[in-house]
């Protein structure tokens, strides 16, 4: 795994690099001539694709010069991403299956790479016999300046039914809880637990820093409905009976719906901003 860490440090950890490594790893272990859960693979992934677009700086909900939002998918760059993921998943060494199957494959040492979360390192791989390493999401290509990691965090929300007279007190409590969490919980979880207990190698802690320091919480993911590109694009194209890379077709079919959805978002934010600042 050390050589993979060096590739990351050199800025050369890309989707093409994973694909090159993955394609050479496939072995038909049960000799039945079929690609199934009993074989060995280079890259395995569950059938959902959380945080697949954020690490490549693709944000279809965009901000204009006045701070407003509008929908605009970069079809050309998104098509490049989808094509690379398609080649990785459906190439010589790729395999897409249920979450449980993918976990077993990697835990048993029958997959070189697993598209997963840090939670699996804690709950699954750490209690298996596999010696694993942690790597950031790759770059789209070497021209991409930085590695980025997607996050599924959610903002704190206060119910709209709360007594307006209690808002100041609620704000103080929420801020205090966040401050204490940052000072006490965060160091215990990240610096002590993640970087010591669940990082198998010294370089893994450095990989975690790369992921952590460049984490993206996407506006599209946070506020997009379940039909947005961040929730449906990969699933729609790759989980179809005949997998496809036709991003242009998906975008054409969803453009009007997504445009109207972002317009509704803007009306909602504008109305509540006006209400808060009469």
C-alpha positions as CSV (number, residue, x, y, z in Angstrom):
1,X,0.0,0.0,0.0
2,X,3.0,2.3,0.5
3,X,3.4,2.8,-3.2
4,X,-0.3,4.0,-3.3
5,X,0.5,6.5,-0.6
6,X,3.4,7.9,-2.6
7,X,1.2,8.2,-5.6
8,X,-1.2,10.4,-3.5
9,X,1.7,12.6,-2.3
10,X,2.8,13.1,-5.8
11,X,-0.6,14.3,-6.9
12,X,-1.0,11.4,-9.3
13,X,-3.8,9.5,-7.6
14,X,-6.5,9.6,-10.3
15,X,-9.4,7.5,-11.5
16,X,-7.2,6.3,-14.4
17,X,-4.6,5.1,-12.0
18,X,-7.1,3.0,-10.0
19,X,-8.5,1.6,-13.3
20,X,-5.0,0.5,-14.4
21,X,-4.4,-1.2,-11.2
22,X,-7.9,-2.7,-10.9
23,X,-7.9,-4.3,-14.4
24,X,-4.9,-6.5,-13.6
25,X,-6.4,-7.9,-10.4
26,X,-9.4,-10.0,-11.5
27,X,-9.2,-13.8,-10.9
28,X,-12.1,-16.2,-11.6
29,X,-11.5,-18.0,-8.4
30,X,-14.3,-20.6,-8.7
31,X,-13.5,-21.3,-12.4
32,X,-17.1,-21.0,-13.6
33,X,-16.4,-18.4,-16.3
34,X,-18.8,-15.9,-14.6
35,X,-18.1,-12.8,-12.7
36,X,-19.7,-13.4,-9.3
37,X,-19.3,-12.8,-5.6
38,X,-16.8,-15.7,-5.3
39,X,-14.1,-14.2,-7.5
40,X,-11.3,-11.7,-6.8
41,X,-11.6,-8.1,-8.0
42,X,-9.6,-4.9,-8.3
43,X,-12.4,-2.4,-7.5
44,X,-15.7,-3.1,-5.8
45,X,-18.6,-0.8,-5.1
46,X,-22.1,-1.0,-3.7
47,X,-25.0,-0.1,-6.0
48,X,-25.4,3.4,-4.4
49,X,-22.8,6.1,-5.0
50,X,-22.9,8.6,-2.1
51,X,-20.5,11.5,-2.5
52,X,-19.3,10.5,-6.0
53,X,-19.5,13.9,-7.5
54,X,-18.3,16.3,-4.8
55,X,-14.6,15.2,-5.0
56,X,-14.5,16.3,-8.6
57,X,-15.8,19.8,-8.0
58,X,-19.0,19.3,-9.9
59,X,-21.8,21.4,-8.5
60,X,-25.0,21.6,-10.6
61,X,-26.6,24.1,-8.2
62,X,-24.6,27.2,-8.9
63,X,-24.4,30.7,-7.5
64,X,-24.7,33.8,-9.6
65,X,-23.0,37.2,-9.2
66,X,-25.8,38.3,-6.9
67,X,-25.6,35.3,-4.6
68,X,-28.7,33.7,-6.1
69,X,-28.9,30.0,-7.2
70,X,-29.5,28.5,-10.6
71,X,-29.2,25.0,-12.0
72,X,-26.5,24.3,-14.6
73,X,-24.8,20.9,-15.1
74,X,-21.4,20.8,-16.7
75,X,-22.4,18.0,-19.0
76,X,-18.9,17.7,-20.6
77,X,-17.0,17.3,-17.4
78,X,-19.7,15.2,-15.8
79,X,-19.6,12.9,-18.9
80,X,-15.8,12.6,-18.4
81,X,-16.3,11.6,-14.8
82,X,-19.1,9.1,-15.6
83,X,-17.1,7.5,-18.4
84,X,-14.1,7.0,-16.1
85,X,-16.3,5.5,-13.3
86,X,-18.0,3.3,-15.9
87,X,-14.7,1.9,-17.1
88,X,-13.7,1.3,-13.5
89,X,-16.9,-0.5,-12.5
90,X,-17.5,-2.5,-15.7
91,X,-13.9,-3.0,-16.8
92,X,-11.7,-6.1,-16.2
93,X,-11.4,-5.7,-12.5
94,X,-14.6,-3.9,-11.5
95,X,-17.6,-5.4,-9.7
96,X,-20.8,-3.8,-8.4
97,X,-23.0,-5.6,-6.0
98,X,-25.0,-5.2,-2.7
99,X,-23.4,-3.5,0.2
100,X,-23.1,-6.7,2.2
101,X,-21.4,-8.6,-0.6
102,X,-18.9,-5.8,-1.2
103,X,-18.0,-5.7,2.5
104,X,-17.4,-9.5,2.5
105,X,-15.2,-9.3,-0.7
106,X,-13.0,-6.6,0.8
107,X,-12.9,-8.1,4.3
108,X,-11.8,-11.5,2.9
109,X,-9.0,-9.9,0.9
110,X,-10.7,-10.5,-2.5
111,X,-10.8,-6.8,-3.6
112,X,-7.9,-4.4,-4.0
113,X,-10.0,-1.3,-3.6
114,X,-13.4,-0.8,-2.0
115,X,-15.5,2.4,-2.6
116,X,-16.6,2.8,1.0
117,X,-16.9,5.1,4.1
118,X,-14.6,5.5,7.1
119,X,-17.5,4.0,9.1
120,X,-16.8,0.7,7.4
121,X,-13.2,0.8,8.6
122,X,-14.5,1.2,12.1
123,X,-17.4,-1.3,12.0
124,X,-16.4,-3.9,9.4
125,X,-12.7,-4.0,8.3
126,X,-11.2,-3.4,11.7
127,X,-12.8,-6.6,13.1
128,X,-11.7,-8.7,10.0
129,X,-8.4,-10.3,9.1
130,X,-7.7,-7.9,6.2
131,X,-4.9,-5.4,6.5
132,X,-6.3,-2.3,4.9
133,X,-5.1,1.1,4.0
134,X,-7.0,4.4,3.7
135,X,-6.8,6.5,0.6
136,X,-8.6,9.7,-0.4
137,X,-11.0,9.9,-3.3
138,X,-8.9,10.2,-6.5
139,X,-8.7,13.2,-8.8
140,X,-10.6,13.2,-12.1
141,X,-7.2,13.8,-13.7
142,X,-3.8,15.2,-12.8
143,X,-4.9,18.7,-13.9
144,X,-7.3,18.8,-10.8
145,X,-5.5,20.8,-8.2
146,X,-6.5,19.1,-5.0
147,X,-8.1,15.9,-3.6
148,X,-11.5,16.4,-2.1
149,X,-13.7,14.3,0.1
150,X,-17.5,14.4,0.1
151,X,-19.5,14.5,3.4
152,X,-23.1,13.6,4.2
153,X,-23.3,16.0,7.2
154,X,-26.5,17.9,7.8
155,X,-27.0,21.4,9.2
156,X,-28.7,21.8,12.6
157,X,-32.4,22.8,12.3
158,X,-34.7,24.4,14.8
159,X,-38.4,23.6,14.3
160,X,-40.5,26.4,12.8
161,X,-43.0,25.9,15.6
162,X,-40.6,27.0,18.3
163,X,-41.7,29.8,20.6
164,X,-40.1,33.0,19.2
165,X,-39.4,34.1,22.7
166,X,-37.0,31.2,23.2
167,X,-34.9,31.7,20.0
168,X,-32.1,33.5,21.8
169,X,-31.8,30.8,24.4
170,X,-31.9,28.0,21.8
171,X,-29.2,29.8,19.8
172,X,-27.0,30.0,22.9
173,X,-27.5,26.3,23.6
174,X,-26.9,25.2,20.0
175,X,-23.7,27.3,19.8
176,X,-22.4,26.0,23.2
177,X,-23.0,22.3,22.2
178,X,-21.2,22.9,18.9
179,X,-18.3,24.6,20.7
180,X,-17.9,21.8,23.3
181,X,-18.2,19.2,20.6
182,X,-15.4,20.8,18.7
183,X,-13.2,21.1,21.7
184,X,-13.8,17.7,23.3
185,X,-15.6,15.2,21.1
186,X,-13.8,16.1,17.8
187,X,-10.3,15.5,19.2
188,X,-11.3,12.3,20.8
189,X,-12.9,10.9,17.7
190,X,-10.6,12.2,15.0
191,X,-7.1,12.7,16.5
192,X,-7.2,9.7,19.0
193,X,-9.6,7.1,17.7
194,X,-9.5,7.5,13.9
195,X,-5.8,8.4,13.5
196,X,-4.5,5.9,16.0
197,X,-6.9,3.0,16.4
198,X,-8.4,2.6,13.0
199,X,-5.5,3.8,10.8
200,X,-3.5,0.6,10.2
201,X,-0.4,2.3,8.9
202,X,1.5,5.6,9.7
203,X,0.6,7.0,6.3
204,X,-3.1,6.3,6.8
205,X,-3.2,9.1,9.4
206,X,-1.7,11.4,6.8
207,X,-4.3,10.2,4.3
208,X,-7.0,11.0,6.8
209,X,-5.6,14.6,7.1
210,X,-5.8,15.0,3.4
211,X,-9.4,13.8,3.4
212,X,-10.4,15.9,6.4
213,X,-8.6,19.1,5.4
214,X,-10.4,19.1,2.0
215,X,-13.9,17.9,2.9
216,X,-16.7,19.3,0.9
217,X,-20.3,19.6,2.1
218,X,-22.1,20.2,-1.2
219,X,-25.1,22.6,-1.4
220,X,-26.6,20.3,-4.1
221,X,-26.4,17.3,-1.7
222,X,-27.7,19.2,1.3
223,X,-30.7,20.9,-0.4
224,X,-31.2,18.8,-3.6
225,X,-34.2,16.5,-3.6
226,X,-33.8,12.8,-4.3
227,X,-34.0,13.4,-8.0
228,X,-30.9,15.6,-8.1
229,X,-27.8,14.6,-10.0
230,X,-26.0,14.0,-6.6
231,X,-28.6,11.4,-5.7
232,X,-29.7,9.8,-9.0
233,X,-27.3,10.3,-11.8
234,X,-24.9,7.4,-11.1
235,X,-27.7,5.1,-9.9
236,X,-29.9,5.8,-12.9
237,X,-27.1,5.2,-15.4
238,X,-25.2,2.3,-13.8
239,X,-28.0,0.3,-12.2
240,X,-30.1,0.1,-15.3
241,X,-30.6,-3.2,-17.1
242,X,-28.1,-2.0,-19.7
243,X,-25.6,0.3,-17.9
244,X,-25.0,3.6,-19.7
245,X,-22.7,6.7,-19.8
246,X,-25.3,9.0,-21.5
247,X,-25.1,12.0,-19.2
248,X,-26.5,14.3,-21.9
249,X,-29.7,12.2,-22.1
250,X,-30.2,12.2,-18.3
251,X,-29.6,16.0,-18.1
252,X,-32.1,16.7,-21.0
253,X,-34.7,14.6,-19.2
254,X,-34.2,16.3,-15.9
255,X,-33.3,19.9,-16.8
256,X,-36.7,21.5,-16.4
257,X,-37.5,19.7,-13.2
258,X,-34.2,20.6,-11.6
259,X,-34.4,24.2,-12.8
260,X,-37.9,24.6,-11.3
261,X,-36.7,23.0,-8.1
262,X,-33.9,25.5,-7.7
263,X,-36.2,28.3,-8.4
264,X,-38.5,27.1,-5.6
265,X,-35.5,26.9,-3.3
266,X,-34.6,30.5,-4.0
267,X,-38.2,31.6,-3.4
268,X,-38.1,29.8,0.0
269,X,-34.8,31.4,1.1
270,X,-35.9,34.8,-0.1
271,X,-39.2,34.7,1.7
272,X,-37.6,33.6,5.0
273,X,-34.8,36.2,4.6
274,X,-37.4,38.9,4.2
275,X,-39.3,37.6,7.2
276,X,-36.2,37.6,9.3
277,X,-35.3,41.1,8.2
278,X,-38.6,43.1,7.9
